[in-house]
Amino acid sequence: MTTVAIHQPNYAPWLGYFYKMARADIFVFLDDVQFSKGSYINRVQILWEGSPRWLTQPVSVSLGTAISDVSVAQADWARTHLDTLRGAYRSAGAFESVWPDMEAIYHAIPDSTLGGSNETLIGAFAQKLGIQRKSVVSSSIETAGLTGDDRLISIVGQLATEGTYLSGEGGGKYQNPDKFTAAGIALEYVRFEHPVYDQGRQEFVPGLSVLDAVFHLGWDGAAGLIAN
């Protein structure tokens, strides 16, 4: 049975995002929903001198704009973020081994939309973490007029007959399991327990960008955190 996961194309997301991706056969970037200011779509936290700090992509957006249509406001944002990451993680254990990869990944980001930039980053990170999954964008799937569960069911149904929808844990608060059952689609939830790893500080900070784990543990070490 084919498992489909769906999520907005967030910026350099946390380990749980890749844990979910690794457990799907098809991953859908939900790129045609409205951009939400102050969300993880264009920002994420990293460690800076031992404390959480936001790393934010500058965007040019008006109310109601879909993620796929949001423009990045500064052409050199990727270089600026690389400078910030170098300053934040140059003393981290795996910095020297992963920095050339990080430079290559960021330099390859297209100067286009926010959605396109993030999809490129996520795809590159996933490959380095050993995640080989087919990915599609929701804007390429016809679901006109559908919202909520009905839209999710339509997306999964078009990609996988009698497939499984893999939802985030929070989905249980608003999803109607009976709708999925009636449509012949199984509904499962991700159960991710955040692993603790050495961040070079006494108290562990969960929920940071995957970049934090990669700089401290390397690609293979970070991959191991989402393997179980």
HELIX and SHEET records of a PDB file:
HELIX    1   1 LEU A   15  ALA A   22  1                                   8    
HELIX    2   2 ILE A   67  ASP A   69  5                                   3    
HELIX    3   3 TRP A   77  TYR A   89  1                                  13    
HELIX    4   4 PHE A   95  HIS A  107  1                                  13    
HELIX    5   5 LEU A  114  LYS A  128  1                                  15    
HELIX    6   6 SER A  138  SER A  140  5                                   3    
HELIX    7   7 GLY A  148  LEU A  159  1                                  12    
HELIX    8   8 GLU A  169  LYS A  173  5                                   5    
HELIX    9   9 PRO A  177  ALA A  182  1                                   6    
HELIX   10  10 VAL A  210  LEU A  225  1                                  16    
SHEET    1   A 5 LYS A 134  VAL A 137  0                                        
SHEET    2   A 5 ILE A  26  PHE A  29  1                                        
SHEET    3   A 5 THR A   3  HIS A   7  1                                        
SHEET    4   A 5 THR A 164  SER A 167  1                                        
SHEET    5   A 5 ALA A 186  TYR A 189  1                                        
SHEET    1   B 2 ARG A  43  TRP A  48  0                                        
SHEET    2   B 2 SER A  51  THR A  56 -1                                        
SHEET    1   C 2 VAL A  59  SER A  60  0                                        
SHEET    2   C 2 SER A  71  VAL A  72 -1                                        
END                                                                             
